[in-house]
Amino acid sequence: MEPEIDRNPAGNPALRLWYAYPGDLADPAAAEACAALLNEAERARAARFHFDRHRREYLATHALARIALSHAHPLPPQEWRYSVNAYGKPSPLPESGVRFNQSNSTELAICLVSSPSAAGASRSLPPEAVPEVGVDVEALSRAEEIVRLAPDVFSGAELKQLDELPAVSRPNRAISLWTLKEAYIKARGVGLLLPLRAFSFVFGDAQKVRLEVEPGVDEDPDRWRFFLLNHASHRIAMVVDAAVSGELQVWEAHPLPTVLKRLTNPGEPWFPVPAFENRP
Ligand SMILES: CC(C)(COP(=O)(O)OP(=O)(O)OC[C@H]1O[C@@H](n2cnc3c(N)ncnc32)[C@H](O)[C@@H]1OP(=O)(O)O)[C@@H](O)C(=O)NCCC(=O)NCCS
């Protein structure tokens, strides 16, 4: 049976997930071109990094966010400004109903952008009514290390499910949990104000995942949808306000910052079932 895909009548996809590769900035011209997209404060922050690879990660991630925002709303990349909430989550200005969240590892930068029309939102909506998103990316090579950190960051329910798996499957589950938890606190934008062990991602049959929260946590678990995927030896988790319904497109900016390529075909479902969850 064909999967059902909501279509945004305006032709603006609900969500765009973007990839970029900090290694592209080993070319000084590419690094300079990315820096030219940033504002003064971002360029100053980039200049303060001691190691080139950290500077490249930062430049790539911040240039990608501006490119991705400009793809969703007609404003040149250099002209975006950000308002930052009390916990550090940026929202783009001018207010256009677009929301984004970014994450990076040494080799991969990602950015998830939601567009207003797809969520039924409009410019007249107050900012707090605009649907939020959160993303996280981690290199698969970190999975064993995350198993060792599990007791410090995972809830009782998550640890119980992790322990019930065969040992060979635990790193895979652990990196899924880590990225989901991180993407969730980033979607909510409250950082570690939300204790990591006060909420649980519970894996059910048919590779479905659901959120459970401790009593006292101010949350309606049905508010969010959760997605896991792999790209370029990384695990990615996306947490998306359930109000966002419409097409997901996956794009790549490679080489940065000029070549933009769509990776998904029109009409593809949001995500294939993450078969890797069942594999060691
Ligand atoms: C601050 C935080 C966003 C950390 O992010 P991180 O893993 O270091 O970095 P990421 O690459 O995923 O994301 C950073 C980006 O998220 C955005 N961000 C910053 N604060 C944010 C917040 N409160 N909410 C959402 N997004 C935020 C910014 O765009 C930031 O980019 P910048 O630092 O270059 O400006 C926060 O989630 C945190 O401290 N998490 C705790 C880490 C932890 O213990 N994780 C265990 C998971 S089980």
PDBQT file of the ligand as one rigid body, heavy atoms in Angstrom, charges set to zero:
ROOT
HETATM    1  C1  LIG A 301      23.013  23.415  24.507  1.00  0.00    +0.000 C 
HETATM    2  C2  LIG A 301      22.603  22.142  23.845  1.00  0.00    +0.000 C 
HETATM    3  C3  LIG A 301      21.730  22.550  22.714  1.00  0.00    +0.000 C 
HETATM    4  C4  LIG A 301      23.783  21.296  23.403  1.00  0.00    +0.000 C 
HETATM    5  O1  LIG A 301      23.955  21.123  22.119  1.00  0.00    +0.000 OA
HETATM    6  P1  LIG A 301      25.208  20.344  21.571  1.00  0.00    +0.000 P 
HETATM    7  O2  LIG A 301      24.961  18.881  21.607  1.00  0.00    +0.000 OA
HETATM    8  O3  LIG A 301      26.452  20.834  22.219  1.00  0.00    +0.000 OA
HETATM    9  O4  LIG A 301      25.268  20.899  20.112  1.00  0.00    +0.000 OA
HETATM   10  P2  LIG A 301      24.385  20.700  18.836  1.00  0.00    +0.000 P 
HETATM   11  O5  LIG A 301      25.351  20.740  17.725  1.00  0.00    +0.000 OA
HETATM   12  O6  LIG A 301      23.448  19.540  18.851  1.00  0.00    +0.000 OA
HETATM   13  O7  LIG A 301      23.438  22.010  18.809  1.00  0.00    +0.000 OA
HETATM   14  C5  LIG A 301      23.931  23.276  19.048  1.00  0.00    +0.000 C 
HETATM   15  C6  LIG A 301      22.980  24.281  18.437  1.00  0.00    +0.000 C 
HETATM   16  O8  LIG A 301      21.675  24.152  18.990  1.00  0.00    +0.000 OA
HETATM   17  C7  LIG A 301      21.082  25.453  19.122  1.00  0.00    +0.000 C 
HETATM   18  N1  LIG A 301      20.752  25.644  20.536  1.00  0.00    +0.000 N 
HETATM   19  C8  LIG A 301      21.461  26.240  21.531  1.00  0.00    +0.000 A 
HETATM   20  N2  LIG A 301      20.753  26.197  22.685  1.00  0.00    +0.000 NA
HETATM   21  C9  LIG A 301      19.601  25.564  22.409  1.00  0.00    +0.000 A 
HETATM   22  C10 LIG A 301      18.461  25.231  23.199  1.00  0.00    +0.000 A 
HETATM   23  N3  LIG A 301      18.347  25.512  24.484  1.00  0.00    +0.000 N 
HETATM   24  N4  LIG A 301      17.437  24.572  22.583  1.00  0.00    +0.000 NA
HETATM   25  C11 LIG A 301      17.511  24.264  21.272  1.00  0.00    +0.000 A 
HETATM   26  N5  LIG A 301      18.569  24.558  20.483  1.00  0.00    +0.000 NA
HETATM   27  C12 LIG A 301      19.597  25.204  21.047  1.00  0.00    +0.000 A 
HETATM   28  C13 LIG A 301      22.082  26.468  18.620  1.00  0.00    +0.000 C 
HETATM   29  O9  LIG A 301      21.765  26.724  17.264  1.00  0.00    +0.000 OA
HETATM   30  C14 LIG A 301      23.388  25.712  18.737  1.00  0.00    +0.000 C 
HETATM   31  O10 LIG A 301      24.347  26.109  17.799  1.00  0.00    +0.000 OA
HETATM   32  P3  LIG A 301      25.574  27.060  18.195  1.00  0.00    +0.000 P 
HETATM   33  O11 LIG A 301      26.060  26.613  19.530  1.00  0.00    +0.000 OA
HETATM   34  O12 LIG A 301      26.594  26.847  17.119  1.00  0.00    +0.000 OA
HETATM   35  O13 LIG A 301      25.039  28.436  18.186  1.00  0.00    +0.000 OA
HETATM   36  C15 LIG A 301      21.854  21.355  24.913  1.00  0.00    +0.000 C 
HETATM   37  O14 LIG A 301      20.967  20.470  24.278  1.00  0.00    +0.000 OA
HETATM   38  C16 LIG A 301      22.678  20.593  25.898  1.00  0.00    +0.000 C 
HETATM   39  O15 LIG A 301      23.507  21.111  26.615  1.00  0.00    +0.000 OA
HETATM   40  N6  LIG A 301      22.465  19.306  25.988  1.00  0.00    +0.000 N 
HETATM   41  C17 LIG A 301      23.056  18.467  27.002  1.00  0.00    +0.000 C 
HETATM   42  C18 LIG A 301      23.998  17.475  26.467  1.00  0.00    +0.000 C 
HETATM   43  C19 LIG A 301      23.720  16.129  27.101  1.00  0.00    +0.000 C 
HETATM   44  O16 LIG A 301      24.020  15.864  28.237  1.00  0.00    +0.000 OA
HETATM   45  N7  LIG A 301      23.111  15.242  26.323  1.00  0.00    +0.000 N 
HETATM   46  C20 LIG A 301      22.711  13.964  26.755  1.00  0.00    +0.000 C 
HETATM   47  C21 LIG A 301      21.636  13.442  25.845  1.00  0.00    +0.000 C 
HETATM   48  S1  LIG A 301      20.988  11.924  26.492  1.00  0.00    +0.000 SA
ENDROOT
TORSDOF 0
